[in-house]
Amino acid sequence: MSDNMNIDQVLAQMRVMSAQAANRSAQASESAGNDFGELLKQSIDHVNSAQKEASALRSAFETGEGDMDLAQVMIAAQKSSLSFEAMVQVRNKLVEAYKDVMNMPI
């Protein structure tokens, strides 16, 4: 019965994440006129909040506060890790594009 509840929780989280991704893509298409810097800042803030959330869940689990489930902690840590890795890849591509532009002849 416990495994069934864990699976239901994971499925519910996946549905929520899917809905959030759909909302973000709709917002991104609406805000096409927004400044690229603002969009980048929002992405960095999102990664930062995911890392803070994962850290808080990890600390709560380690100290035994609340009713933390190991699966919740691990999922939050993986989301945080993936978002950070994606941000690093975006940064690498931006640096590469900047170098290409700087090496272009005038």
Contact map, one row per residue, 1 for C-alpha under 8 A:
1111100000000000000000000000000000000000000000000000000000000000000000000000000000000000000000000000000000
1111110000000000000000000000000000000000000000000000000000000000000000000000000000000000000000000000000000
1111111000000000000000000000000000000000000000000000000000000000000000000000000000000000000000000000000000
1111111100000000000000000000000000000000000000000000000000000000000000000000000000000000000000000000000000
1111111110000000000000000000000000000000000000000000000000000000000000000000000000000000000000000000000000
0111111111000000000000000000000000000000000000000000000000000000000000100000000000000000000000000000000000
0011111111100000000000000000000000000000000000000000000000000000000000000000000000000000000000000000000000
0001111111110000000000000000000000000000000000000000000000000000000000000000000000000000000000000000000000
0000111111111000000000000000000000000000000000000000000000000000000000000000000000000000000000000000000000
0000011111111100000000000000000000000000000000000000000000000000000000000000000000000000000000000000000000
0000001111111110000000000000000000000000000000000000000000000000000000000000000000000000000000000000000000
0000000111111111000000000000000000000000000000000000000000000000000000000000000000000000000000000000000000
0000000011111111100000000000000000000000000000000000000000000000000000000000000000000000000000000000000000
0000000001111111110000000000000000000000000000000000000000000000000000000000000000000000000000000000000000
0000000000111111111000000000000000000000000000000000000000000000000000000000000000000000000000000000000000
0000000000011111111100000000000000000000000000000000000000000000000000000000000000000000000000000000000000
0000000000001111111110000000000000000000000000000000000000000000000000000000000000000000000000000000000000
0000000000000111111111000000000000000000000000000000000000000000000000000000000000000000000000000000000000
0000000000000011111111100000000000000000000000000000000000000000000000000000000000000000000000000000000000
0000000000000001111111110000000000000000000000000000000000000000000000000000000000000000000000000000000000
0000000000000000111111111000000000000000000000000000000000000000000000000000000000000000000000000000000000
0000000000000000011111111100000000000000000000000000000000000000000000000000000000000000000000000000000000
0000000000000000001111111110000000000000000000000000000000000000000000000000000000000000000000000000000000
0000000000000000000111111111000000000000000000000000000000000000000000000000000000000000000000000000000000
0000000000000000000011111111100000000000000000000000000000000000000000000000000000000000000000000000000000
0000000000000000000001111111110000000000000000000000000000000000000000000000000000000000000000000000000000
0000000000000000000000111111111000000000000000000000000000000000000000000000000000000000000000000000000000
0000000000000000000000011111111100000000000000000000000000000000000000000000000000000000000000000000000000
0000000000000000000000001111111100000000000000000000000000000000000000000000000000000000000000000000000000
0000000000000000000000000111111110000000000000000000000000000000000000000000000000000000000000000000000000
0000000000000000000000000011111111000000000000000000000000000000000000000000000000000000000000000000000000
0000000000000000000000000001111111000000000000000000000000000000000000000000000000000000000000000000000000
0000000000000000000000000000011111100000000000000000000000000000000000000000000000000000000000000000000000
0000000000000000000000000000001111110110000000000000000000000000000000000000000000000000000000000000000000
0000000000000000000000000000000011111110000000000000000000000000000000000000000000000000000000000000000000
0000000000000000000000000000000001111111000000000000000000000000000000000000000000000000000000000000000000
0000000000000000000000000000000000111111100000000000000000000000000000000000000000000000000000000000000000
0000000000000000000000000000000001111111110000000000000000000000000000000000000000000000000000000000000000
0000000000000000000000000000000001111111111000000000000000000000000000000000000000000000000000000000000000
0000000000000000000000000000000000011111111100000000000000000000000000000000000000000000000000000000000000
0000000000000000000000000000000000001111111110000000000000000000000000000000000000000000000000000000000000
0000000000000000000000000000000000000111111111000000000000000000000000000000000000000000000000000000000000
0000000000000000000000000000000000000011111111100000000000000000000000000000000000000010000000000000000000
0000000000000000000000000000000000000001111111110000000000000000000000000000000000000010000000000000000000
0000000000000000000000000000000000000000111111111000000000000000000000000000000000000000000000000000000000
0000000000000000000000000000000000000000011111111100000000000000000000000000000000000000000000000000000000
0000000000000000000000000000000000000000001111111110000000000000000000000000000100110010000000000000000000
0000000000000000000000000000000000000000000111111111000000000000000000000000000000000000000000000000000000
0000000000000000000000000000000000000000000011111111100000000000000000000000000000000000000000000000000000
0000000000000000000000000000000000000000000001111111110000000000000000000001001100100000000000000000000000
0000000000000000000000000000000000000000000000111111111000000000000000000000100110000000000000000000000000
0000000000000000000000000000000000000000000000011111111100000000000000000000000000000000000000000000000000
0000000000000000000000000000000000000000000000001111111110000000000000000001000000000000000000000000000000
0000000000000000000000000000000000000000000000000111111111000000000000001001100100000000000000000000000000
0000000000000000000000000000000000000000000000000011111111100000000000000000100000000000000000000000000000
0000000000000000000000000000000000000000000000000001111111110000000000000000000000000000000000000000000000
0000000000000000000000000000000000000000000000000000111111111000000100001001000000000000000000000000000000
0000000000000000000000000000000000000000000000000000011111111100000000001000000000000000000000000000000000
0000000000000000000000000000000000000000000000000000001111111110000000000000000000000000000000000000000000
0000000000000000000000000000000000000000000000000000000111111111110100000000000000000000000000000000000000
0000000000000000000000000000000000000000000000000000000011111111110111001000000000000000000000000000000000
0000000000000000000000000000000000000000000000000000000001111111100000000000000000000000000000000000000000
0000000000000000000000000000000000000000000000000000000000111111100000000000000000000000000000000000000000
0000000000000000000000000000000000000000000000000000000000011111111100000000000000000000000000000000000000
0000000000000000000000000000000000000000000000000000000000011111111100000000000000000000000000000000000000
0000000000000000000000000000000000000000000000000000000000011001111100000000000000000000000000000000000000
0000000000000000000000000000000000000000000000000000000000000001111110000000000000000000000000000000000000
0000000000000000000000000000000000000000000000000000000010011001111111011000000000000000000000000000000000
0000000000000000000000000000000000000000000000000000000000001000001111111000000000000000000000000000000000
0000000000000000000000000000000000000000000000000000000000001000000111111100000000000000000000000000000000
0000010000000000000000000000000000000000000000000000000000000000000011111110000000000000000000000000000000
0000000000000000000000000000000000000000000000000000000000000000000111111111000000000000000000000000000000
0000000000000000000000000000000000000000000000000000010011001000000111111111100000000000000000000000000000
0000000000000000000000000000000000000000000000000000000000000000000001111111110000000000000000000000000000
0000000000000000000000000000000000000000000000000000000000000000000000111111111000000000000000000000000000
0000000000000000000000000000000000000000000000000100110010000000000000011111111100000000000000000000000000
0000000000000000000000000000000000000000000000000010011000000000000000001111111110000000000000000000000000
0000000000000000000000000000000000000000000000000000000000000000000000000111111111000000000000000000000000
0000000000000000000000000000000000000000000000000100000000000000000000000011111111100000000000000000000000
0000000000000000000000000000000000000000000000100110010000000000000000000001111111110000000000000000000000
0000000000000000000000000000000000000000000000000010000000000000000000000000111111111000000000000000000000
0000000000000000000000000000000000000000000000000000000000000000000000000000011111111100000000000000000000
0000000000000000000000000000000000000000000000100100000000000000000000000000001111111110000000000000000000
0000000000000000000000000000000000000000000000100000000000000000000000000000000111111111000000000000000000
0000000000000000000000000000000000000000000000000000000000000000000000000000000011111111100000000000000000
0000000000000000000000000000000000000000000000000000000000000000000000000000000001111111110000000000000000
0000000000000000000000000000000000000000001100100000000000000000000000000000000000111111111000000000000000
0000000000000000000000000000000000000000000000000000000000000000000000000000000000011111111100000000000000
0000000000000000000000000000000000000000000000000000000000000000000000000000000000001111111110000000000000
0000000000000000000000000000000000000000000000000000000000000000000000000000000000000111111111000000000000
0000000000000000000000000000000000000000000000000000000000000000000000000000000000000011111111100000000000
0000000000000000000000000000000000000000000000000000000000000000000000000000000000000001111111110000000000
0000000000000000000000000000000000000000000000000000000000000000000000000000000000000000111111111000000000
0000000000000000000000000000000000000000000000000000000000000000000000000000000000000000011111111100000000
0000000000000000000000000000000000000000000000000000000000000000000000000000000000000000001111111110000000
0000000000000000000000000000000000000000000000000000000000000000000000000000000000000000000111111111000000
0000000000000000000000000000000000000000000000000000000000000000000000000000000000000000000011111111100000
0000000000000000000000000000000000000000000000000000000000000000000000000000000000000000000001111111110000
0000000000000000000000000000000000000000000000000000000000000000000000000000000000000000000000111111111000
0000000000000000000000000000000000000000000000000000000000000000000000000000000000000000000000011111111100
0000000000000000000000000000000000000000000000000000000000000000000000000000000000000000000000001111111100
0000000000000000000000000000000000000000000000000000000000000000000000000000000000000000000000000111111100
0000000000000000000000000000000000000000000000000000000000000000000000000000000000000000000000000011111110
0000000000000000000000000000000000000000000000000000000000000000000000000000000000000000000000000001111111
0000000000000000000000000000000000000000000000000000000000000000000000000000000000000000000000000000001111
0000000000000000000000000000000000000000000000000000000000000000000000000000000000000000000000000000000111
